[in-house]
Each structure stands twice: as C-alpha cells, then as structure tokens.
Amino acid sequence: MRGNRLRALLPANAPTIGTHLFLNSATVVETIGQTGAFDYVEFVAEYAPFDLASLEDFCRAAELYDLGSMIKVDFEGRRYVAQRSIGAGFESVLFADCRSVEDVVSCVESVRADCPGSGGYYGVAARRNAMPNYGGTPAYVAALQDIVVVIMIEKASAVEALDKILQVPGIDMVQWGPADYAMSFGRPGETASDAVRSAEKGVIEKCIQAGVPPRAEIASPQDADYYLDLGVRHFCLGHDLFTLARVLGADGEKLRKLVQGL
C-alpha cells in the first residue's frame, strides 16, 4: 500500500504547505503537482460538488506527483464521506464543525480500523486503497492508523472544551475557523475582530503546549509571518477559485482599460 506523505512529514517536525481546491479536477491537481511547491492538496468537499468516482481521480492525480491529499468533510454524514474518501485514496481528513469532546472522538473513530487496539469503525472494504486485495490485512489496518486526522476548532463550545479535546488520542493537527467561530458566539462577519483574533491566538498556544500542531489557513505568503512568530509550522495557502477571481479580475480590468482607448 502507498505510503502516507503527510504522515511521514509530521513526526519529522517538518513544515508542511498545502493549498485548497474547490475544483474537484484531476487536471487542477496535476497542475498543482507540476509546480513542485506543495506537500499536499486539500479538497474542500464541505463546500464543493463531487461524486465518488471523481474522488478516486483526484487521488490518482495527486499520487502521480507524490502529493499528499486531504479532504474537508461536512459534520453530517462525516463517517460515510470520510470512509469513502479514504477508500478513494485520501490520506488525511479534516473534520468540520465539531462542538464537543464526543464529536472529536467520533471523528477519530471514523477513520481507524474496526480492530482490537485501533478503536475504530472502519471495516474491511474492497476499495481503491485496498486493491488489488480485498482489505483487512495487517497492512490495511496500519494504513488506517496512519490516516492524518485534522480537527476544525471553530465553534464557541469547542473553544471552551479545547483542553479536553486536545487530550483525545489520534488528533494529528488542529485548524482554526474564524468565520464559524465569530458566528457561533453572535458576532457574524467579525473574523478580524480583537475577540476572534484573541481566541485564535489562545487556541494556537494551547495546541502547541499540548503537542498538537496547529495549521494556519492564509491568503498570501506575507500572512505567514504572524503565525510563524507564534510557532506555527503548517500552512494551507489560498483557494483555487479565489486565486482565479483575483488574478483574472485584475488582469481583465487592466486589459479592458487598454482596449477601451482604441
């Protein structure tokens, strides 16, 4: 079975860089791989349309360029989508909207093998990650143990329970979610407010103290400085659709000004 690229980087305390993709396109994944600039690609399935066959193509393209692969899943239906995504070849799952310790425990259980000592609910399945075998081998169980589990901390109740959440075995990384957090405590849209930024800083500090690496989502390389000073070493840079809108919008406006004078 194929090695897990992101899993291999984490114990080495190496920094990691990913990028978000709304487009569930093997061609886009291949293009990202050709840059050689990223360790993994994250498909934001919580927001984007997809089918099970396209998830396999997404992972095939990532594997061609030795890219790791992460999928962000909705809270509802998380076990089904997480397990089918792992079956397609995804090496990491980002779980959104957790509100309690119990929610986080359930997320970890979703991806671990249904085997004594693993404590999970992922059974034997003849999916792509197991082929050409049926699955259920020791290597299969070990590969499920290697799936990287990332938890969004983005609800006020999760922030309040963070000390206990960080004690849950099997959490590999934490991602802050300012937009959801602001809305969850009655300040929708105030993602850059002092209250939200203070909560983010507190979450990052607690994660580092607990030995659970925090990851920062940033729009530009310049945004990394603040997080680097806090001790963050893991980043996810930009979104494909936002980048398209920004670059094409700016270039289109420049071209329009040129042609309007003809």
Legacy VTK file of the C-alpha trace (Angstrom):
# vtk DataFile Version 3.0
C-alpha trace
ASCII
DATASET POLYDATA
POINTS 262 float
0.000 0.000 0.000
1.168 3.551 -0.767
2.906 5.496 1.999
1.179 8.496 3.577
3.139 11.628 2.639
1.661 13.952 5.268
2.018 11.316 7.980
5.698 10.942 7.111
6.300 14.687 7.478
4.598 15.207 10.840
6.873 13.116 13.114
9.897 14.696 11.472
8.647 18.091 12.720
8.964 19.300 9.149
6.861 22.265 7.996
4.087 21.472 5.534
2.375 23.514 2.839
-0.930 22.698 1.197
-3.465 24.525 -0.930
-7.266 24.431 -1.034
-9.185 23.251 -4.082
-12.880 23.824 -4.734
-12.454 22.265 -8.176
-12.667 18.505 -7.967
-10.484 18.181 -11.033
-7.605 15.795 -11.662
-6.227 18.352 -14.126
-6.059 21.049 -11.450
-4.400 18.615 -9.033
-1.888 17.710 -11.737
-1.141 21.389 -12.347
-0.511 21.937 -8.631
1.773 18.907 -8.636
3.747 20.262 -11.577
4.677 23.368 -9.572
6.589 21.261 -7.061
5.729 23.864 -4.403
3.256 21.942 -2.255
3.262 18.918 0.014
-0.456 18.179 -0.349
-3.738 19.354 -1.811
-6.918 19.809 0.216
-10.274 19.252 -1.478
-12.884 21.328 0.358
-15.728 18.855 -0.083
-17.706 20.659 2.626
-18.371 23.365 0.031
-17.914 21.772 -3.388
-19.820 19.226 -5.500
-18.298 15.795 -6.021
-19.067 12.168 -6.685
-17.271 9.032 -5.537
-15.624 8.341 -8.890
-14.143 11.835 -9.075
-12.580 11.405 -5.646
-10.563 8.488 -6.995
-9.361 10.535 -9.977
-8.376 13.372 -7.637
-6.195 10.984 -5.621
-4.689 9.327 -8.700
-3.506 12.723 -9.937
-2.044 13.577 -6.526
-0.149 10.295 -6.396
1.430 10.932 -9.802
3.293 13.896 -8.274
3.828 12.458 -4.793
1.349 14.962 -3.379
-0.442 14.196 -0.164
-4.228 14.505 -0.193
-6.668 15.878 2.372
-10.455 16.174 2.245
-12.598 18.519 4.335
-15.926 16.883 5.172
-19.277 18.106 6.450
-20.236 17.270 10.005
-23.398 15.476 8.910
-22.539 12.238 7.148
-18.906 12.619 8.162
-18.283 8.918 8.793
-19.618 7.819 5.413
-17.804 10.516 3.430
-14.569 10.110 5.389
-14.506 6.348 4.882
-15.347 6.505 1.178
-12.709 9.232 0.726
-10.054 7.122 2.415
-11.156 4.268 0.202
-10.588 6.515 -2.811
-7.038 7.227 -1.663
-7.206 10.312 0.563
-4.522 10.272 3.257
-5.976 12.883 5.588
-9.422 14.023 6.719
-10.289 17.486 8.031
-13.440 17.325 10.161
-15.561 20.481 10.327
-17.991 21.797 12.940
-17.031 19.699 15.968
-18.645 21.075 19.112
-17.585 18.700 21.874
-15.111 16.075 23.011
-17.614 13.430 21.976
-17.773 14.831 18.445
-13.990 14.680 18.132
-13.821 11.123 19.473
-16.403 10.110 16.868
-14.324 11.675 14.089
-11.202 9.765 15.091
-13.185 6.527 15.349
-14.482 7.079 11.805
-11.065 6.592 10.226
-9.472 3.951 12.441
-9.774 0.219 11.813
-12.523 -1.833 13.424
-9.860 -3.956 15.069
-8.814 -4.533 18.705
-6.282 -1.886 19.661
-7.395 0.504 16.927
-10.692 1.571 18.439
-12.364 2.484 15.182
-15.316 1.736 12.922
-13.618 1.347 9.537
-14.198 -2.225 8.428
-12.949 -4.374 5.583
-13.814 -2.979 2.154
-12.585 -3.731 -1.356
-11.985 -0.094 -2.233
-9.147 1.530 -4.125
-6.959 1.903 -1.022
-7.003 -1.879 -0.547
-6.618 -3.070 -4.131
-5.551 -5.496 -5.524
-6.510 -7.210 -2.260
-9.874 -7.271 -0.564
-8.621 -5.441 2.510
-8.453 -6.368 6.159
-4.756 -7.278 6.162
-2.266 -6.039 8.781
-1.018 -3.513 6.195
-4.598 -2.311 5.700
-5.053 -1.787 9.455
-1.703 0.025 9.659
-2.626 2.315 6.754
-5.841 3.333 8.523
-3.829 4.065 11.656
-1.697 6.401 9.534
-4.636 8.483 8.257
-3.975 12.043 9.420
-6.865 13.453 11.464
-7.315 17.221 11.461
-9.986 18.884 13.579
-11.528 22.291 12.911
-11.840 24.343 16.088
-14.455 26.842 15.001
-17.350 26.682 17.438
-17.521 28.560 20.732
-18.301 25.339 22.607
-15.234 23.637 21.090
-13.010 26.513 22.191
-14.413 26.173 25.712
-13.709 22.421 25.676
-10.337 22.707 23.932
-8.198 21.466 26.834
-10.138 18.193 26.920
-10.366 17.936 23.122
-6.593 18.120 22.827
-6.334 15.095 25.096
-8.271 12.896 22.661
-5.877 10.282 21.260
-5.483 10.352 17.496
-5.704 14.083 16.752
-2.799 14.983 14.474
-3.479 18.651 13.723
-5.884 21.482 14.541
-7.213 24.140 12.186
-8.789 27.387 13.427
-12.020 28.573 11.781
-12.591 32.288 12.416
-15.773 32.725 10.357
-17.691 29.941 12.078
-16.353 30.959 15.457
-17.457 34.564 15.033
-20.943 33.485 14.008
-21.215 30.862 16.757
-20.872 33.424 19.538
-23.072 36.064 17.947
-20.564 38.207 16.013
-21.132 37.100 12.388
-18.665 38.518 9.896
-16.289 39.895 12.539
-13.483 37.482 11.698
-10.764 40.107 12.181
-12.145 41.492 15.447
-9.990 41.590 18.568
-12.200 38.962 20.216
-11.804 36.483 17.364
-8.070 37.093 16.931
-7.543 36.710 20.674
-9.417 33.401 20.651
-7.332 32.217 17.688
-4.090 33.074 19.474
-5.251 31.219 22.563
-6.163 28.132 20.517
-2.772 28.105 18.787
-0.906 28.489 22.069
-2.852 25.669 23.722
-2.290 23.375 20.742
1.453 23.945 20.820
1.562 23.392 24.591
-0.361 20.119 24.160
1.925 18.933 21.356
-0.829 19.020 18.717
0.403 21.007 15.700
-1.832 23.915 14.650
-2.241 24.765 10.974
-2.954 28.237 9.607
-5.002 28.994 6.504
-3.529 32.041 4.780
-4.266 34.031 1.626
-0.682 35.101 0.851
2.873 34.192 1.921
3.114 37.517 3.750
0.351 36.368 6.114
2.619 33.617 7.438
4.864 35.935 9.480
2.337 36.388 12.301
1.812 32.639 12.624
5.483 31.770 12.368
6.133 34.047 15.346
3.520 32.061 17.291
5.261 28.787 16.464
3.000 27.572 13.628
4.792 25.451 11.025
1.898 24.139 8.955
0.078 26.232 6.352
-2.604 25.940 3.712
-2.202 28.691 1.136
-5.028 30.136 -0.930
-8.033 28.679 -2.766
-8.167 27.914 -6.459
-11.382 29.859 -7.160
-10.321 32.874 -5.125
-6.968 32.928 -6.920
-8.683 32.731 -10.315
-11.026 35.575 -9.404
-8.206 37.762 -8.088
-5.702 37.208 -10.898
-8.111 37.140 -13.826
-10.125 40.004 -12.361
-7.057 42.218 -12.035
-5.648 41.303 -15.453
-9.060 41.622 -17.087
-9.519 45.115 -15.717
-6.078 46.141 -16.982
-6.832 44.807 -20.438
-10.236 46.485 -20.516
-8.663 49.877 -19.782
-6.233 49.332 -22.675
-8.851 48.346 -25.226
-11.374 50.995 -24.205
-8.978 53.668 -25.506
-8.894 52.192 -29.052
LINES 1 263
262 0 1 2 3 4 5 6 7 8 9 10 11 12 13 14 15 16 17 18 19 20 21 22 23 24 25 26 27 28 29 30 31 32 33 34 35 36 37 38 39 40 41 42 43 44 45 46 47 48 49 50 51 52 53 54 55 56 57 58 59 60 61 62 63 64 65 66 67 68 69 70 71 72 73 74 75 76 77 78 79 80 81 82 83 84 85 86 87 88 89 90 91 92 93 94 95 96 97 98 99 100 101 102 103 104 105 106 107 108 109 110 111 112 113 114 115 116 117 118 119 120 121 122 123 124 125 126 127 128 129 130 131 132 133 134 135 136 137 138 139 140 141 142 143 144 145 146 147 148 149 150 151 152 153 154 155 156 157 158 159 160 161 162 163 164 165 166 167 168 169 170 171 172 173 174 175 176 177 178 179 180 181 182 183 184 185 186 187 188 189 190 191 192 193 194 195 196 197 198 199 200 201 202 203 204 205 206 207 208 209 210 211 212 213 214 215 216 217 218 219 220 221 222 223 224 225 226 227 228 229 230 231 232 233 234 235 236 237 238 239 240 241 242 243 244 245 246 247 248 249 250 251 252 253 254 255 256 257 258 259 260 261
